[in-house]
Amino acid sequence: MTWIGARVVRKDAAEKVTGRARFASDLFVPGMLRVRVVRSPVARGRIRRIETSRAREVPGVVAVLTARDIPGRNCIPVVLDDLPLLAAEEVRFHGEPVAVVAAETEAAAEEAARRVEVVVEELPPVLDPLESLKSDAPRLWGDDNVFKRWHVRRGDVDAALQGADLVVAGSYRTPYQEHAYLEPQGMLAVPTPDGGLEVTGSMQCPFYVREGVATVLGLPLASVRVVQATTGGAFGGKEDVPSIVAGQAALVAWKTGRPARLIYTRDEDILSMSKRHPGLVESRYGFARNGTLLAADVRYILDAGAYATLSPVVAWRGTVHAVGPYRCENVRVETLAVATNKVPCGAFRGFGSPQVLFAAESQMDEAAHRLGLDPVEVRRRNLLRDGDVTPTGQRLRAEVGLGEALERVVAASGWAEKRASGPGTGTRRYGIGCSVVHYGVCLGAGGRNLDRAGAFVQVMYDGSAIYAVGTTEMGQGMHTVLAQVVAEELGLPYDAVRPVASDTHMVPDSGPTVASRTTMMSGNALRRAAAPIRRTLQEVAASLLGQADPADIRLENGRATAPDGRSVDYDEVLHRCFLERRPLASSAMAVSPETSWDPETGAGDAYITYAFAANVVEVAVDVETGEVEVLRVHAAHDLGRAVNPTGVEGQIEGGSAQGLGYALLEEILHDARGRMVNHRFSTYLIPTARDVPPIHAHIVEHPTEVGPYGAKGFGEQPLMGIAPAVANAVFHATGVRMREVPITPERLWRALRDGGPR
Amino acid sequence: MTWIGARVVRKDAAEKVTGRARFASDLFVPGMLRVRVVRSPVARGRIRRIETSRAREVPGVVAVLTARDIPGRNCIPVVLDDLPLLAAEEVRFHGEPVAVVAAETEAAAEEAARRVEVVVEELPPVLDPLESLKSDAPRLWGDDNVFKRWHVRRGDVDAALQGADLVVAGSYRTPYQEHAYLEPQGMLAVPTPDGGLEVTGSMQCPFYVREGVATVLGLPLASVRVVQATTGGAFGGKEDVPSIVAGQAALVAWKTGRPARLIYTRDEDILSMSKRHPGLVESRYGFARNGTLLAADVRYILDAGAYATLSPVVAWRGTVHAVGPYRCENVRVETLAVATNKVPCGAFRGFGSPQVLFAAESQMDEAAHRLGLDPVEVRRRNLLRDGDVTPTGQRLRAEVGLGEALERVVAASGWAEKRASGPGTGTRRYGIGCSVVHYGVCLGAGGRNLDRAGAFVQVMYDGSAIYAVGTTEMGQGMHTVLAQVVAEELGLPYDAVRPVASDTHMVPDSGPTVASRTTMMSGNALRRAAAPIRRTLQEVAASLLGQADPADIRLENGRATAPDGRSVDYDEVLHRCFLERRPLASSAMAVSPETSWDPETGAGDAYITYAFAANVVEVAVDVETGEVEVLRVHAAHDLGRAVNPTGVEGQIEGGSAQGLGYALLEEILHDARGRMVNHRFSTYLIPTARDVPPIHAHIVEHPTEVGPYGAKGFGEQPLMGIAPAVANAVFHATGVRMREVPITPERLWRALRDGGPR
């Protein structure tokens, strides 16, 4: 391998370092209108009227549009199609879009938006999912305010708990988490001369944006071309909701016939865009004295917010991952995604698993403590290995690197010695904790129809090449990895391969860029697309070299070499291709292998494969203030094969940092009327560079047969196990079991004051 | 067939009628510089220096660039790679680019360009190709000022002429012709964040533009993306020379890092862009008494201008077509493309054939006159029919519709009666003349390596579709015809099919959009690209309908129908495709069948097939003023199959009108120092609506096996035979044989004054 495994320079490094990269707010088109959104001032209410006359008086205002101006369906299609583009009769959360204003300048649009008066009859909101589940709660969705239920029923949980030597029970809470991507949401919509629309902006999923815009405007899909602009981070927060932003900009463009750009302020972005679901997990685990996990009984409630959006699938992934990466033959999981009058929750790195894994990995830690075993030892005893069966009944292939990952962090962190030397005494106590997680890569049975990806590859006669895929670069390094794949497959220098911006017109619907599926799915699609070009290069080179079997020709770095060592430069091969009019372009689609899920039993081959991780977190706790300082993180990830180790390390560092924010800092607060109170970075705190400790990344490679060169996707995984490892380290340091994150100084101080383990 | 042969509305009708279409000069990008070109004031000279300091003083000027600023090669690659982007040491024609100026405004750029002083030592220019061929002429190219020679040697011409009953000899002259496209040349070049360049503008050949820009800037092809803007006419005039315009804009963009737009004024466009080659033909034909053509001896000199550009291939096509569509076993053709110090000539509808066909069809007319035969009868006796062998030795398949075409115009025009009733007497004399021509479709052996085309088709799950091709829409109606092909192949409504702007990143190098090859080559490529999608639709429909053989499923207008009449809507078929994750996108390439050419003998299967035409032109000549009024034109064209009869009629009308301009009005004049004097539409006259008579279009369909649904390309053909038909009609009216076009009143008046046939 020339490029697979190489630490190449990121494809987008230069443009991002120099500031040449063009994000949505760098896009200008002559005649472009600026758009602002008018939002609900209350969490729940009936819209009595929308006063727009004072807004229309602002000089430069071109349009004030409400739901009744929508030419197509007032719907952003996600799973249940319940999300309107603009609220029509009632508002269901504080910050919900009600109208859009378009003006010649940002200032005029801003002023006009302020002047639109949304007259609402306020109703008492439902803010807590447990309240929402009560039979006398206001009806927000269906008969019971439950958007979706899932369950797993395996073995005999009650009997196993009955017979267990130890039952550990706990109730765990996790908060909203804001994606805090560097770049807020933004879209530019431009009417095309042929009656279509071109939409460019910040997004994860161009095909979702296309469907959203086409639905809202009542246009055929072919009339909406969506091209991704450079996207400054996403983390799931640009999966479904960019369709709202695009729909708002597109509505203006369509009604006015002019280009329209809408860039969300950070304020409204935090206020109205999707978040990680707050989670509530009730957990009972049964153990044998030796630490063997006998049964798991988990009730998992997701606070979905005002609209279902992605909650049904978020809940599904949470269900599959609920018991963590362990063998467990008696499993009961009940998952509910419940409606409340708060901002709708959606995709976020981990996708419903971090909440439930916080519970699972805390439970394992507590069991170890109560059994007098080392937490690592309890995990060693139960964790998934080659050929094991997951809690949902899926037998794993021989590609499970979890054991190795755990031993790597245990060894690298000096776990044994540090556990042995203990937390010390005095104000500042030392703690070390661990966690293990698994991650079902790609969409799995919950999204199998979407689990496909298209690719297009074209080699030019001078040996340079382009490729296009339907997944997106959002900072995660997709294009670096995929250019490595193309260079490897075609024997081209990495620098000769140029990615093209993701564009719905260039490749077929490739599903969303989520579920850590990009390296695998687009990688596989590119390999398929490259295959006929590779064959052509081999055939032509074989003929030039007088070699009988083209398959024997090795292609590497711009040369074709026969088994006897004779070789020919690509210049010559490509010139011959030109003369022979050989096609050097190809499009292809990859689909994931089949998965299965029985909704009755919650059993099935849920995912095509799994990635695995083990984390060790070391902390120092000030037991007088409750402050937790993270000293270092060791994280080992089995991702099958690291196409670009530097990118992998970056993902591990970034995900761990985001996990530390989840563990220690981040939460969204609402007032009693359901209004979000901390939708600014001055009040919603995320880790800064000074908060992030050294993160030691360890790469474990147990290749999967279903990924390109054995690679598994893993980008979400680094976040997933951090919070419980922190909580476990805090327990080690203080003896206090924190069952709610973030472990803020206030919260920990109160727990320490109340004394001892909770 | 649902769509093939249907008179659908043009795909670009609405946007062009409403003014929404965006031509190059409608493109604006923030920060865009305006570019102007500084040109040689003389026809030939040595550049002593270029004074730029006074230009740089103009406020708003950002760059003044000369040849030494070119980072790559100072060359626009065409055939011989002799054309520089900017003249470096010597200038070779009046109007040759010497420097480019970029400024914040058009006015500043204009002013600065005026202030650049090109100090030239003027040298005596060579203006006439016959002068250029003299041994003591200044050396402009190689040893003999001949860019390229071709010949045909077949049979024994001298013996056949010796034995002929009649030898007709003549010397024929044709002028420069200006394309007079509605939209002048224009390009926008935008640097991309990743270090590449995106070029958009008016063009025929995106892949030529890409190569030109990459060469000039020293960039890999993959770093230059070329997207065609709406293009307002071309006629060959946007084949090679847009690469100059793009290179000039790109040079500015590259050096300044800013977007740069260059729109040529009409003045400089006529002055410096390519033209039809002036032609000089010496012809001797031998006939038997019964009118049989026994021998043809043709010497054809093309005045190529200062650089070779496309002249070698223009000369080749002229060579192949030199004797017209007749059986002739003794053929000698000598063709020379000769350098002079005038604007370089290039592609123009007919591509080297109208000049020599003017001679050929005048010769036939004169032979008829001198043999006392009807001109139609002489043609009937000699013209190519199924299975005949062309003058270059190519045996035709059974797809020759020339005889039918001739009979159609003869009948429709009332030829026999009108010839019989004669020109009449008095000042205003009536005349009727005819011509027949053939046209070798696609590039043929002269450009076989380029004769390929790529296509990409994508069907969306809602039944709308897009397609992309590498050939271009320039007003000729390509996208209407190709959308018909896609709709037909996939059983979609025509309105559901949306073309995508031609884009070098979406399809592989598809060669140039020339040689009337688009319907055939891109049509074939689209059929190939559609084939797997069609199969998928048939398979899925067959399974839904319980039909064993998918091939039996008929796809039409959004429904799939089994032989027993049961049918299923595409909604259902496509939903199933979605669920089954069936790919509905495909790219493909078509290559033309093999052609051959022996440069020694000038024999070979020059083209993959031929289209044919017959014209009858009726005129009224004022014998006192020499004014020729064209009363009507009958034109019958065998184009294999008319995919869109309305488009075909439009091509016939437009081509005939352009041919009438060539016959009667258009010529470029130079002063004694070689400076073009009539580079404005006030002095270069083209037919207006009032000059164009009724044109009766007749469609003849002899399907070819190598084109889609039997279609042959034919877009150039309508111009090709008009000039000789006019001259022959003038002869019929006046008895004066005009051997030079345009037949201006002055020229005809002088001939009438000098009396009788010349």
Interface residues (C-beta under 8 A of the other chain):
Chain A: K11 D12 A14 E15 R20 A21 R22 F28 V29 P30 P193 D194 G195 G196 A214 P220 L221 A222 S223 R225 T230 N449 D451 R452 G454 F456 Q458 M460 Y461 D462 G463 S464 A465 I466 A468 A496 V497 R498 V500 H505 M506 V507 P508 D509 F578 L579 R581 P583 L584 A585 S586 S587 A588 M589 V591
Chain B: K11 D12 A14 E15 R20 A21 R22 F28 V29 P30 P193 D194 G195 G196 A214 P220 L221 A222 S223 R225 T230 N449 D451 R452 G454 F456 Q458 M460 Y461 D462 G463 S464 A465 I466 A468 A496 V497 R498 V500 H505 M506 V507 P508 D509 F578 L579 R581 P583 L584 A585 S586 S587 A588 M589 V591
